[in-house]
Amino acid sequence: MNNAIREGHELITKSGLQYAVCGGFAIEMFLNRTIRKHTDYDITIFEEDRKDILNFMLGQGWKIFDHVWDTAGTDYLVAIYSANDERALTVDCVWALKPGGTFVTVEPKDAENNIFGWKLTSNEVKECDFIEICFDKKDEHNFICNKERNIVRPLNKAILYNDGIPYLAPEIILYHKSAPVYMTWPKTIFDFYHTAHVLDDESKDWLINTLKAAYPEGHEWISRI
């Protein structure tokens, strides 16, 4: 297991908040083996704990940014200095950078508007000095993937464990990766082909039905699962 996962677990458990590893590392925690290099370490925190995790990370001296990007080439960071900032309360995810960390370097781009440029100094995460914190929702019994389309997963199936460390179930990771913006990314294709065929029947059925609900016009993964 990558050292960033263990370091991240040790840090986030200090907050007392429920969380789960997501993204490519969650795929590897499910497979219980390393399949590729990673350029980010992602976790999910529930929406109700948004302010608490931001206050915790800021209290630990980490810097928080909103990563603004799109397929047209927009790509910069906006600094978030308080959990009460309007941007902090509305973004889907934030970047948290450890003080003294070197994996992501940041430099001012438009100081008046707190806009920064950034670059990676390595093509592989080896320690926890950069965390992408995603915000998801739940109800009493379910992890909510898409409220509008009523796509949910029971919490006891949504969050799994490897050596006591929580991670988001692979079928949910693949659902998120199925969005058109991610479908051309090599790592998305790689994760799908290493994972979809080893899901159990119930997880495969959930993913197929979820893709049908999310993409009524069809999705190329449905026939490949």
N, C-alpha and C positions, 0 to 999 in steps of 0.2 A: 504494500500500500504506500502510495506517495507520501512523503513526509509532510507535505503541505496539508494533507487531510488530517493527519494527527495533530499538527500544530494548530490548525484551524479549530479542531474539535476542543482542544484544551482551552483555547481562547474563548470561543463562543459559549461553552458550558459555564464559564465564569459569570456570564450575563444572567443565567437562570432561565433563558428564553428557549422555547422549542424551535428547533431548526432542522434542516436536512441538507446534505450535500446534493447538488443537482448538476446538470450539464454532463460533460464527458466523463468526469470523475465518478459520477453516480453510475454510469454505464459500466465502468471498470469495477466498481464495488459490487455490482450485481454479478458480473462475469468472474470476479475474484482473480483477475489477472490484468496486467498492463497490455494495452493494445496499440497505443499511440502516444505521441507527445502532446502536451497541453500548454496552451498559452494563457489560460485563466483558471481560477478556482472559484466556482460558483456555489452559493448557498441560497436556500429559500427561507424566508422568515414570514410568519403570518402577518397580515395587514394590521391586526389589532396590536401588534408589538412593534410597529414601524418606528414610532418615536423612541421607544425604549432601546431598540438596537442602535439607532443613530446616536442617542445620548451616550450609550455605553461605549461605542467605538470612538466618538469624539473625546470622551473621558479618558480613554486609553491612549490618547494622543494621535490617533489615526486621522488622516485627512479624508474628507468625503467630497466626491464629485459626481455630477450628472454627466454621463457620456452622451453627447448629442451627435447622432450620425444618421445617415440615410444612404440609399443606393446611388444617389446623385453625386456623392463625394463629400458631403458635409461630415466633418469629423473633428470634434474638439471637446474639451471638458469645461464645465461650469462649476466653480467652487461652491460648496454648501457649508455654511459655518454654524448652522443651528438646526436642530430637529424641528423647529417651528417655522423655518423658511418655507415660503409658498412652494418652491420647487421641490423641497424635501418631502412635502406632504402629498405630491401628485405624481412623481415619476414612478415608472414601473420597476426600476432598479437603480442602484448607485454603485459607484466604485469606491472602495475603501483602501487607502494606501498607508502602509505602516511607516511610522517615522523612521528615517534612516534606510528604508527599503530601497533597493536598486533595480527591481524587476521592471517597474514603470517609472520613467523619468518625465517630469512635468516642468514646463517653462511658460512664463507669462506670454500671452498673445494679444490680449486686450484687457489690460489691468483695470480700467475703469468699469468694465462690465464683468469682472471676475472670470474672464475666458482664458483658458490655457491650452497650449498644444501639448502633445504627449508622444512617447514612443516606447516600444519594448526594447530592453537591452539583451534579451535572450529569447530563444524560440521554445523554451521549456520551463514550466513551473517546477521548482525544486524545494521551495520553502514558502511559508505563508506570510508574504509581505504585500500581497494584493488579493483582495476579496471582492468579487462582484456579488452584491447582496440584492436578491430579487424578492419582490413582495407578492405573496399569494394569499388567497382567501380560503376560509373554511366555514362550515357550519357545525352543528353539534356532532354530526356523524361523518361528514364528507370533506374531502379536499376538493375545492371548486376549481376546475380547469377552465371552464367557459360558462359563466352564469347565463348569458343570453341564449345559448344553445342547450342549457341544462346538461352540460358535460361534467360529471362528477366522478369521484372514485372514493370508496370508503376509506377512512383514515387509516385503518389497520392494514389496508392493501396499498395505500399510497406511500406510506413511509415504512421502509424496511431497514434492516440493520446488518452491518458487517462488523464483527468484533466490537459490538456495542456502539458503533458510530452510525447515526441515522443517515439514510439517503433516500432520494425520491425514486419511486419504482420506475423501471426502465420503460414501461409502456407509456407512462406520463412524459418522460423525457422525449421519447420518440414523437409523441403527439405534439409537443412544443416545437420540435425540430422539423415537423412536417409543414410549417408555414412556408409559403412561397419564397420569402426573403432568404430563408436558410437552405432551400433545397439544392442550390447549386454549389454550396460549400463542400469541399472535399471531406471535411471531418463529419459532416452530416451523413453523407453517403457511406462513409467508413463505419460510423456508429450503427447505422441501420443494418448493414449487411453482416455485422458481427453479432447483432443482438436479436433481431426480429425472429430468426428461425429457432432460437433457443428459449423463447418465451413459452410458458405453459399454455395450455389450450384456453383457459379462462382469460388470461392476459391478452392473448392474441385476439380472442373474440371481442374483448373490450376495446382494443385498439382499432380493429376493423370497424366496429360499430361507431366508434368515436370519429374516425376519419370520414365515414359516410355522413354523420351528422354535421361535421364541421365543413365538409366540402361536398355538398349535394350534387355538384356538377361532376364529381369524380376526383380521385387522387391516385397517382401512379403506384403508391405503395400498397393499395388495397389488394391487388392481384398478386403481390409479391410476398405477402405475409404468410 
